[in-house]
Amino acid sequence: MSTADPSMLYITLVLPALFSLSMIFEGVHKFMEKQSGWVPMIMGIIFLLVTITSYFMFQ
């Protein structure tokens, strides 16, 4: 299985990016509900940065 395979791209980049975006939006939702949403938002941003970094490492 090569890194140029579309399924590898889907597994390593698209799914983690969607997961991190859902964490970020969960934090935004908590802020709108007047709750503390810092933890999911920060974890989502960190996870998204790791996903972007892995994209550049695979190129």
PDB file of N, CA, C and O in Angstrom:
ATOM      1  N   MET A   1       0.851  -1.180   0.000  1.00  0.00           N
ATOM      2  CA  MET A   1       0.000   0.000   0.000  1.00  0.00           C
ATOM      3  C   MET A   1       0.894   1.240   0.000  1.00  0.00           C
ATOM      4  O   MET A   1       1.631   1.483   0.956  1.00  0.00           O
ATOM      5  N   SER A   2       0.824   2.000  -1.051  1.00  0.00           N
ATOM      6  CA  SER A   2       1.663   3.192  -1.146  1.00  0.00           C
ATOM      7  C   SER A   2       0.957   4.394  -0.530  1.00  0.00           C
ATOM      8  O   SER A   2      -0.256   4.385  -0.323  1.00  0.00           O
ATOM      9  N   THR A   3       1.744   5.426  -0.243  1.00  0.00           N
ATOM     10  CA  THR A   3       1.154   6.628   0.356  1.00  0.00           C
ATOM     11  C   THR A   3       0.360   7.442  -0.653  1.00  0.00           C
ATOM     12  O   THR A   3      -0.394   8.334  -0.267  1.00  0.00           O
ATOM     13  N   ALA A   4       0.518   7.149  -1.948  1.00  0.00           N
ATOM     14  CA  ALA A   4      -0.240   7.862  -2.976  1.00  0.00           C
ATOM     15  C   ALA A   4      -1.613   7.232  -3.214  1.00  0.00           C
ATOM     16  O   ALA A   4      -2.427   7.781  -3.956  1.00  0.00           O
ATOM     17  N   ASP A   5      -1.866   6.104  -2.600  1.00  0.00           N
ATOM     18  CA  ASP A   5      -3.147   5.418  -2.739  1.00  0.00           C
ATOM     19  C   ASP A   5      -4.264   6.270  -2.129  1.00  0.00           C
ATOM     20  O   ASP A   5      -4.102   6.782  -1.021  1.00  0.00           O
ATOM     21  N   PRO A   6      -5.392   6.435  -2.827  1.00  0.00           N
ATOM     22  CA  PRO A   6      -6.475   7.273  -2.288  1.00  0.00           C
ATOM     23  C   PRO A   6      -7.026   6.792  -0.952  1.00  0.00           C
ATOM     24  O   PRO A   6      -7.427   7.608  -0.122  1.00  0.00           O
ATOM     25  N   SER A   7      -7.052   5.485  -0.733  1.00  0.00           N
ATOM     26  CA  SER A   7      -7.563   5.001   0.552  1.00  0.00           C
ATOM     27  C   SER A   7      -6.619   5.365   1.689  1.00  0.00           C
ATOM     28  O   SER A   7      -7.067   5.629   2.805  1.00  0.00           O
ATOM     29  N   MET A   8      -5.323   5.381   1.420  1.00  0.00           N
ATOM     30  CA  MET A   8      -4.352   5.796   2.437  1.00  0.00           C
ATOM     31  C   MET A   8      -4.534   7.278   2.760  1.00  0.00           C
ATOM     32  O   MET A   8      -4.460   7.679   3.922  1.00  0.00           O
ATOM     33  N   LEU A   9      -4.770   8.080   1.741  1.00  0.00           N
ATOM     34  CA  LEU A   9      -5.029   9.500   1.951  1.00  0.00           C
ATOM     35  C   LEU A   9      -6.284   9.697   2.788  1.00  0.00           C
ATOM     36  O   LEU A   9      -6.315  10.546   3.678  1.00  0.00           O
ATOM     37  N   TYR A  10      -7.307   8.920   2.506  1.00  0.00           N
ATOM     38  CA  TYR A  10      -8.564   9.027   3.244  1.00  0.00           C
ATOM     39  C   TYR A  10      -8.381   8.646   4.703  1.00  0.00           C
ATOM     40  O   TYR A  10      -8.901   9.322   5.591  1.00  0.00           O
ATOM     41  N   ILE A  11      -7.651   7.578   4.958  1.00  0.00           N
ATOM     42  CA  ILE A  11      -7.457   7.098   6.326  1.00  0.00           C
ATOM     43  C   ILE A  11      -6.585   8.054   7.123  1.00  0.00           C
ATOM     44  O   ILE A  11      -6.884   8.334   8.284  1.00  0.00           O
ATOM     45  N   THR A  12      -5.514   8.562   6.524  1.00  0.00           N
ATOM     46  CA  THR A  12      -4.548   9.351   7.293  1.00  0.00           C
ATOM     47  C   THR A  12      -4.861  10.836   7.357  1.00  0.00           C
ATOM     48  O   THR A  12      -4.366  11.524   8.250  1.00  0.00           O
ATOM     49  N   LEU A  13      -5.666  11.349   6.439  1.00  0.00           N
ATOM     50  CA  LEU A  13      -5.875  12.798   6.419  1.00  0.00           C
ATOM     51  C   LEU A  13      -7.334  13.224   6.553  1.00  0.00           C
ATOM     52  O   LEU A  13      -7.644  14.089   7.373  1.00  0.00           O
ATOM     53  N   VAL A  14      -8.214  12.652   5.788  1.00  0.00           N
ATOM     54  CA  VAL A  14      -9.594  13.132   5.749  1.00  0.00           C
ATOM     55  C   VAL A  14     -10.342  12.794   7.033  1.00  0.00           C
ATOM     56  O   VAL A  14     -10.976  13.669   7.625  1.00  0.00           O
ATOM     57  N   LEU A  15     -10.279  11.553   7.468  1.00  0.00           N
ATOM     58  CA  LEU A  15     -10.998  11.171   8.690  1.00  0.00           C
ATOM     59  C   LEU A  15     -10.489  11.910   9.931  1.00  0.00           C
ATOM     60  O   LEU A  15     -11.306  12.401  10.710  1.00  0.00           O
ATOM     61  N   PRO A  16      -9.170  12.009  10.148  1.00  0.00           N
ATOM     62  CA  PRO A  16      -8.713  12.788  11.309  1.00  0.00           C
ATOM     63  C   PRO A  16      -9.064  14.272  11.215  1.00  0.00           C
ATOM     64  O   PRO A  16      -9.339  14.909  12.231  1.00  0.00           O
ATOM     65  N   ALA A  17      -9.056  14.827   9.998  1.00  0.00           N
ATOM     66  CA  ALA A  17      -9.417  16.236   9.848  1.00  0.00           C
ATOM     67  C   ALA A  17     -10.890  16.453  10.189  1.00  0.00           C
ATOM     68  O   ALA A  17     -11.236  17.445  10.831  1.00  0.00           O
ATOM     69  N   LEU A  18     -11.753  15.544   9.770  1.00  0.00           N
ATOM     70  CA  LEU A  18     -13.171  15.665  10.113  1.00  0.00           C
ATOM     71  C   LEU A  18     -13.393  15.512  11.613  1.00  0.00           C
ATOM     72  O   LEU A  18     -14.228  16.206  12.192  1.00  0.00           O
ATOM     73  N   PHE A  19     -12.650  14.608  12.246  1.00  0.00           N
ATOM     74  CA  PHE A  19     -12.757  14.430  13.690  1.00  0.00           C
ATOM     75  C   PHE A  19     -12.313  15.690  14.424  1.00  0.00           C
ATOM     76  O   PHE A  19     -12.966  16.115  15.377  1.00  0.00           O
ATOM     77  N   SER A  20     -11.209  16.290  13.987  1.00  0.00           N
ATOM     78  CA  SER A  20     -10.731  17.499  14.663  1.00  0.00           C
ATOM     79  C   SER A  20     -11.681  18.671  14.441  1.00  0.00           C
ATOM     80  O   SER A  20     -11.880  19.483  15.344  1.00  0.00           O
ATOM     81  N   LEU A  21     -12.266  18.768  13.260  1.00  0.00           N
ATOM     82  CA  LEU A  21     -13.238  19.837  13.024  1.00  0.00           C
ATOM     83  C   LEU A  21     -14.487  19.651  13.879  1.00  0.00           C
ATOM     84  O   LEU A  21     -15.070  20.629  14.347  1.00  0.00           O
ATOM     85  N   SER A  22     -14.900  18.405  14.086  1.00  0.00           N
ATOM     86  CA  SER A  22     -16.057  18.184  14.955  1.00  0.00           C
ATOM     87  C   SER A  22     -15.733  18.559  16.397  1.00  0.00           C
ATOM     88  O   SER A  22     -16.607  19.044  17.115  1.00  0.00           O
ATOM     89  N   MET A  23     -14.494  18.343  16.831  1.00  0.00           N
ATOM     90  CA  MET A  23     -14.098  18.760  18.183  1.00  0.00           C
ATOM     91  C   MET A  23     -14.090  20.286  18.301  1.00  0.00           C
ATOM     92  O   MET A  23     -14.524  20.836  19.313  1.00  0.00           O
ATOM     93  N   ILE A  24     -13.597  20.961  17.272  1.00  0.00           N
ATOM     94  CA  ILE A  24     -13.574  22.426  17.287  1.00  0.00           C
ATOM     95  C   ILE A  24     -14.995  22.970  17.335  1.00  0.00           C
ATOM     96  O   ILE A  24     -15.285  23.882  18.109  1.00  0.00           O
ATOM     97  N   PHE A  25     -15.884  22.414  16.510  1.00  0.00           N
ATOM     98  CA  PHE A  25     -17.267  22.892  16.500  1.00  0.00           C
ATOM     99  C   PHE A  25     -18.003  22.547  17.787  1.00  0.00           C
ATOM    100  O   PHE A  25     -18.924  23.259  18.186  1.00  0.00           O
ATOM    101  N   GLU A  26     -17.603  21.457  18.437  1.00  0.00           N
ATOM    102  CA  GLU A  26     -18.180  21.143  19.745  1.00  0.00           C
ATOM    103  C   GLU A  26     -17.790  22.217  20.762  1.00  0.00           C
ATOM    104  O   GLU A  26     -18.609  22.616  21.590  1.00  0.00           O
ATOM    105  N   GLY A  27     -16.540  22.684  20.702  1.00  0.00           N
ATOM    106  CA  GLY A  27     -16.111  23.767  21.584  1.00  0.00           C
ATOM    107  C   GLY A  27     -16.860  25.056  21.309  1.00  0.00           C
ATOM    108  O   GLY A  27     -17.239  25.768  22.239  1.00  0.00           O
ATOM    109  N   VAL A  28     -17.077  25.361  20.032  1.00  0.00           N
ATOM    110  CA  VAL A  28     -17.845  26.557  19.672  1.00  0.00           C
ATOM    111  C   VAL A  28     -19.276  26.436  20.179  1.00  0.00           C
ATOM    112  O   VAL A  28     -19.847  27.405  20.679  1.00  0.00           O
ATOM    113  N   HIS A  29     -19.851  25.253  20.050  1.00  0.00           N
ATOM    114  CA  HIS A  29     -21.220  25.028  20.531  1.00  0.00           C
ATOM    115  C   HIS A  29     -21.298  25.221  22.048  1.00  0.00           C
ATOM    116  O   HIS A  29     -22.256  25.804  22.555  1.00  0.00           O
ATOM    117  N   LYS A  30     -20.293  24.733  22.761  1.00  0.00           N
ATOM    118  CA  LYS A  30     -20.294  24.904  24.214  1.00  0.00           C
ATOM    119  C   LYS A  30     -20.171  26.381  24.585  1.00  0.00           C
ATOM    120  O   LYS A  30     -20.793  26.834  25.546  1.00  0.00           O
ATOM    121  N   PHE A  31     -19.368  27.135  23.825  1.00  0.00           N
ATOM    122  CA  PHE A  31     -19.269  28.570  24.089  1.00  0.00           C
ATOM    123  C   PHE A  31     -20.606  29.261  23.878  1.00  0.00           C
ATOM    124  O   PHE A  31     -20.965  30.165  24.632  1.00  0.00           O
ATOM    125  N   MET A  32     -21.342  28.841  22.862  1.00  0.00           N
ATOM    126  CA  MET A  32     -22.639  29.455  22.599  1.00  0.00           C
ATOM    127  C   MET A  32     -23.659  29.091  23.670  1.00  0.00           C
ATOM    128  O   MET A  32     -24.621  29.828  23.887  1.00  0.00           O
ATOM    129  N   GLU A  33     -23.458  27.960  24.341  1.00  0.00           N
ATOM    130  CA  GLU A  33     -24.341  27.535  25.429  1.00  0.00           C
ATOM    131  C   GLU A  33     -23.876  28.087  26.780  1.00  0.00           C
ATOM    132  O   GLU A  33     -24.397  27.690  27.822  1.00  0.00           O
ATOM    133  N   LYS A  34     -22.909  28.989  26.768  1.00  0.00           N
ATOM    134  CA  LYS A  34     -22.355  29.610  27.981  1.00  0.00           C
ATOM    135  C   LYS A  34     -21.664  28.591  28.888  1.00  0.00           C
ATOM    136  O   LYS A  34     -21.731  28.698  30.113  1.00  0.00           O
ATOM    137  N   GLN A  35     -21.004  27.609  28.287  1.00  0.00           N
ATOM    138  CA  GLN A  35     -20.224  26.634  29.034  1.00  0.00           C
ATOM    139  C   GLN A  35     -18.760  26.775  28.628  1.00  0.00           C
ATOM    140  O   GLN A  35     -18.436  27.464  27.661  1.00  0.00           O
ATOM    141  N   SER A  36     -17.893  26.122  29.370  1.00  0.00           N
ATOM    142  CA  SER A  36     -16.472  26.153  29.045  1.00  0.00           C
ATOM    143  C   SER A  36     -16.196  25.182  27.902  1.00  0.00           C
ATOM    144  O   SER A  36     -16.408  23.977  28.038  1.00  0.00           O
ATOM    145  N   GLY A  37     -15.732  25.700  26.799  1.00  0.00           N
ATOM    146  CA  GLY A  37     -15.446  24.866  25.639  1.00  0.00           C
ATOM    147  C   GLY A  37     -14.007  24.931  25.202  1.00  0.00           C
ATOM    148  O   GLY A  37     -13.685  24.607  24.059  1.00  0.00           O
ATOM    149  N   TRP A  38     -13.126  25.350  26.110  1.00  0.00           N
ATOM    150  CA  TRP A  38     -11.719  25.507  25.739  1.00  0.00           C
ATOM    151  C   TRP A  38     -11.040  24.179  25.457  1.00  0.00           C
ATOM    152  O   TRP A  38     -10.271  24.067  24.502  1.00  0.00           O
ATOM    153  N   VAL A  39     -11.315  23.174  26.273  1.00  0.00           N
ATOM    154  CA  VAL A  39     -10.599  21.900  26.136  1.00  0.00           C
ATOM    155  C   VAL A  39     -10.873  21.225  24.790  1.00  0.00           C
ATOM    156  O   VAL A  39      -9.915  20.869  24.104  1.00  0.00           O
ATOM    157  N   PRO A  40     -12.129  21.030  24.376  1.00  0.00           N
ATOM    158  CA  PRO A  40     -12.322  20.390  23.066  1.00  0.00           C
ATOM    159  C   PRO A  40     -11.818  21.244  21.910  1.00  0.00           C
ATOM    160  O   PRO A  40     -11.346  20.713  20.904  1.00  0.00           O
ATOM    161  N   MET A  41     -11.915  22.565  22.048  1.00  0.00           N
ATOM    162  CA  MET A  41     -11.452  23.425  20.971  1.00  0.00           C
ATOM    163  C   MET A  41      -9.931  23.350  20.824  1.00  0.00           C
ATOM    164  O   MET A  41      -9.420  23.248  19.709  1.00  0.00           O
ATOM    165  N   ILE A  42      -9.215  23.401  21.931  1.00  0.00           N
ATOM    166  CA  ILE A  42      -7.751  23.341  21.876  1.00  0.00           C
ATOM    167  C   ILE A  42      -7.294  21.967  21.389  1.00  0.00           C
ATOM    168  O   ILE A  42      -6.372  21.870  20.579  1.00  0.00           O
ATOM    169  N   MET A  43      -7.931  20.912  21.878  1.00  0.00           N
ATOM    170  CA  MET A  43      -7.561  19.565  21.428  1.00  0.00           C
ATOM    171  C   MET A  43      -7.856  19.383  19.935  1.00  0.00           C
ATOM    172  O   MET A  43      -7.089  18.725  19.232  1.00  0.00           O
ATOM    173  N   GLY A  44      -8.947  19.952  19.452  1.00  0.00           N
ATOM    174  CA  GLY A  44      -9.262  19.874  18.027  1.00  0.00           C
ATOM    175  C   GLY A  44      -8.258  20.618  17.177  1.00  0.00           C
ATOM    176  O   GLY A  44      -7.873  20.145  16.107  1.00  0.00           O
ATOM    177  N   ILE A  45      -7.828  21.784  17.644  1.00  0.00           N
ATOM    178  CA  ILE A  45      -6.828  22.557  16.899  1.00  0.00           C
ATOM    179  C   ILE A  45      -5.498  21.819  16.868  1.00  0.00           C
ATOM    180  O   ILE A  45      -4.843  21.760  15.828  1.00  0.00           O
ATOM    181  N   ILE A  46      -5.095  21.256  18.004  1.00  0.00           N
ATOM    182  CA  ILE A  46      -3.840  20.496  18.050  1.00  0.00           C
ATOM    183  C   ILE A  46      -3.920  19.287  17.120  1.00  0.00           C
ATOM    184  O   ILE A  46      -2.977  19.008  16.380  1.00  0.00           O
ATOM    185  N   PHE A  47      -5.028  18.579  17.155  1.00  0.00           N
ATOM    186  CA  PHE A  47      -5.196  17.403  16.302  1.00  0.00           C
ATOM    187  C   PHE A  47      -5.199  17.792  14.828  1.00  0.00           C
ATOM    188  O   PHE A  47      -4.658  17.061  13.998  1.00  0.00           O
ATOM    189  N   LEU A  48      -5.797  18.930  14.490  1.00  0.00           N
ATOM    190  CA  LEU A  48      -5.789  19.401  13.105  1.00  0.00           C
ATOM    191  C   LEU A  48      -4.379  19.776  12.665  1.00  0.00           C
ATOM    192  O   LEU A  48      -3.990  19.496  11.531  1.00  0.00           O
ATOM    193  N   LEU A  49      -3.613  20.403  13.548  1.00  0.00           N
ATOM    194  CA  LEU A  49      -2.226  20.743  13.217  1.00  0.00           C
ATOM    195  C   LEU A  49      -1.377  19.491  13.009  1.00  0.00           C
ATOM    196  O   LEU A  49      -0.524  19.461  12.122  1.00  0.00           O
ATOM    197  N   VAL A  50      -1.605  18.467  13.814  1.00  0.00           N
ATOM    198  CA  VAL A  50      -0.882  17.203  13.627  1.00  0.00           C
ATOM    199  C   VAL A  50      -1.259  16.570  12.290  1.00  0.00           C
ATOM    200  O   VAL A  50      -0.400  16.013  11.607  1.00  0.00           O
ATOM    201  N   THR A  51      -2.517  16.648  11.915  1.00  0.00           N
ATOM    202  CA  THR A  51      -2.966  16.101  10.635  1.00  0.00           C
ATOM    203  C   THR A  51      -2.331  16.847   9.468  1.00  0.00           C
ATOM    204  O   THR A  51      -1.892  16.224   8.501  1.00  0.00           O
ATOM    205  N   ILE A  52      -2.278  18.165   9.547  1.00  0.00           N
ATOM    206  CA  ILE A  52      -1.655  18.965   8.487  1.00  0.00           C
ATOM    207  C   ILE A  52      -0.162  18.676   8.407  1.00  0.00           C
ATOM    208  O   ILE A  52       0.396  18.580   7.314  1.00  0.00           O
ATOM    209  N   THR A  53       0.485  18.538   9.559  1.00  0.00           N
ATOM    210  CA  THR A  53       1.912  18.217   9.582  1.00  0.00           C
ATOM    211  C   THR A  53       2.172  16.850   8.957  1.00  0.00           C
ATOM    212  O   THR A  53       3.145  16.680   8.222  1.00  0.00           O
ATOM    213  N   SER A  54       1.317  15.882   9.243  1.00  0.00           N
ATOM    214  CA  SER A  54       1.501  14.553   8.645  1.00  0.00           C
ATOM    215  C   SER A  54       1.311  14.599   7.130  1.00  0.00           C
ATOM    216  O   SER A  54       1.946  13.829   6.410  1.00  0.00           O
ATOM    217  N   TYR A  55       0.456  15.482   6.638  1.00  0.00           N
ATOM    218  CA  TYR A  55       0.289  15.633   5.188  1.00  0.00           C
ATOM    219  C   TYR A  55       1.600  16.066   4.546  1.00  0.00           C
ATOM    220  O   TYR A  55       1.999  15.520   3.517  1.00  0.00           O
ATOM    221  N   PHE A  56       2.272  17.046   5.150  1.00  0.00           N
ATOM    222  CA  PHE A  56       3.527  17.520   4.576  1.00  0.00           C
ATOM    223  C   PHE A  56       4.658  16.514   4.769  1.00  0.00           C
ATOM    224  O   PHE A  56       5.612  16.511   3.992  1.00  0.00           O
ATOM    225  N   MET A  57       4.572  15.672   5.775  1.00  0.00           N
ATOM    226  CA  MET A  57       5.596  14.647   5.959  1.00  0.00           C
ATOM    227  C   MET A  57       5.448  13.525   4.934  1.00  0.00           C
ATOM    228  O   MET A  57       6.445  12.900   4.572  1.00  0.00           O
ATOM    229  N   PHE A  58       4.232  13.253   4.456  1.00  0.00           N
ATOM    230  CA  PHE A  58       4.020  12.201   3.472  1.00  0.00           C
ATOM    231  C   PHE A  58       4.351  12.643   2.053  1.00  0.00           C
ATOM    232  O   PHE A  58       4.477  11.794   1.172  1.00  0.00           O
ATOM    233  N   GLN A  59       4.493  13.916   1.805  1.00  0.00           N
ATOM    234  CA  GLN A  59       4.783  14.379   0.445  1.00  0.00           C
ATOM    235  C   GLN A  59       6.209  14.189   0.075  1.00  0.00           C
ATOM    236  O   GLN A  59       6.609  14.529  -1.038  1.00  0.00           O
TER     237      GLN A  59
END
